[in-house]
Amino acid sequence: MMFDLTRTLPDSIVFEGKRWRLRLAFNTVLEVLALLKDPVLFDREKQTLALAMLCRDKNPPPDLLSAIFDECISFTKKTEHQGLRCVDFLQDGAYIYASFMADYGIDLTTERDNLHWWQFMALFQGLSEKTKMREVMRIRREPIPHANKHNGEYIANLISLKQYYALDISQEEREQNFRRGLAGLADALKARAEA
């Protein structure tokens, strides 16, 4: 996703030689993200419903969803830190809303269907450090320092804040985080053995 001020915001995508008209309002994209996390629906159902929500044209091919995400929606690099998510657009709705009001005076509830996903993301990425969302992201990213005689209270407070602002994660994410942690431990032990 590249926000180019010299071009109009995308409202279509060319896929397999055909132009598909899209709905890329931020609220539509957020609804699709929520749909894709639905534990009840099968993957095929999620794909069909997501395409119906995003595509203005009828009978889009199933592979179009991947292309739409790759070219028009993808944001992972901006919302992860060291492989861990530090924001969830669904769980953090209140913080995002408050932050947009504080920084820009934008009421996201009245901008439904008016604010393009790319505009939303540009504004989100530009939120100042004084906003609640940036504070929460900072807390989630901040590593817990090694304990010493001077920082016990700071560490206790940080752990408490991390627990309070922790994101609910799926079993799959837990397993990925566990594997990532094991790999990091193995690398540290290997480096120590080689030293």
N, C-alpha and C positions, 0 to 999 in steps of 0.2 A: 504494500500500500504506500503510494507516494502522493502526497498532497501537493499538486502543482497549481500555483495561483494563476498561471497563464491559461489554464484549461478549465472547462466546466467540470463539475463533479460528475462522476460516472452514474449513469442511470440505465446502462445496458452493458452487455458483455457479448463478445463474439466467441462462439463455441461451435466447433465442427462446421464452420462455414456459415453459420446462421447467427444473426443478432437477436439476443434475448433481452427483452426489457425487464428491468429490475425495480424492486421497491427496497430502497436502502435507507429509509428513515431510521434513526437510532433506536426508536422503540420497537420497530419491526425486527431489527437485528437482535436486540435484547430478548425479544419473545422467541426468536429462533434458537438463541443460545440456551434459553430455559427449556425449550422443547427437546433439544438434543441431550439434555441431562435427565430427561424423564425416565425413571427406572421401570415404568410399566410398559411403555411402548417398545416394540421390536425395532431394530435398526432400520429396516426397510420402511416401516411406517413413519419413523422420524424423518427419514430422507424425503419421502413423498410429501409429508406435511410441510417440511421446511422449504422445499422447492415451491409448493403452492403459495407459501407466505412471501417468499422473496421474488418469485418470477411472475410478471404480469401476463405472460403468454401461456397458453395451454399446452399440456403434454411435454414438459421439459424432460430431456433425457436424464437418467439418474446421475451420471458423471458430472453433470453441470454444477451440482452442489459443491463439489470439490473445487472446481474452477472459480466459482463465486467466492468461496472462502479465500483461496489463494490470491486472487486478484483484487478483491474488493473489501474483505472483512478482516483478514488476518491481523492480529495485534500481539501475539504471544511474546515477542521479544521485548515489547515495551511494558509488559505487565508481569514479567518474571524477574527474579533475582537469584542467581546461582541455582537455576533449575527449579526454584520454588515459587509458587504463585504468591504475589503480595497484594493482589486485588482480585475480587470476583465481582463482576458487574451486576450480578443478581443479588448476592449476599450483602454487598456494600451499597445498595441503592440509596439508603438514607444519607450516608456519608457523601456520596457523589452529589446527590441533590443539594445538600447543605453547602458543599464546596462550590458548586456552580452558582448558587445564589450569592454566596459570600464574595467570590472573585469577580463574577461577571454580571450579577443581577439577573441571571437567566433562570426562570422557573421551568424546569424540565417537564412539568406536568402540562403546561400550556404550549410547549414546543413540540408535542407529539406530532408526528407526520411532517413537521416543518424542518427539523434539524437533520441534515444528512449524517450518516454514520461517520464519514471522514471529518466533518466539522466537529461532531461530538468528540471524536478521538483527538483531534488537534487541540480542542479546548481542554480536554481531560489531561493531555500530556503537558499542557501549559499551566496547569493549576499551580498557584504559588505554594510555597512551603508552609505558609500560615494556615492553609485550609485543613479541615478535619481529615479529608481523604489522604492528603500527603502525610499528615501526622501518623495516621494508622499504618500507611505503607512503610514509613520509616521504622515504626516499632516492629512490624513484621520482619523487616529486613535486618534489623540490627542484631549482630551476633552477641551472644552472652559472653562477656569478658571473663578471663581467668580470675578466680577469686584471689583477693589479697586482703590485708588487714584494713584497707581503706574503702573498699567498694562493696561490702556485704549488703548494705541497705540499698544501694543502687541496683545490684543484681536481683535482689528480692522484688524490688519495685518493677524492674524490667520483665521479670518472669510473670509477675501478676498481670502486667499490661499485655504481654504476649498471649496469655491464656484468655484474657477478656476479649481481645481482638482477633483471636484465632479463627481461621476459616474452617468451615465444615468441609472435610475432604472425603472423597470416595475411597472404597477399599483399594481400588486400582491405584489411586494416587498414594495411599499409604504404602503399598507394596513398592511402588517406584521410589518413593523417598527412602524406604528401608534399603533397597538395593543400592541407591546412590550413596547412602551412608556407609554401607559395607564396602563399596568400592573405594570411597574416600579413606576409610580406615585401612584397607589393604594397601593403598598407595602410601599412606603415612608410615605404616609398618615396614614396607619395602624400602622407602627412603631412609628410614632409621637404620635398617639392617645394612644398607650400602654405605652408610656414613662411618 
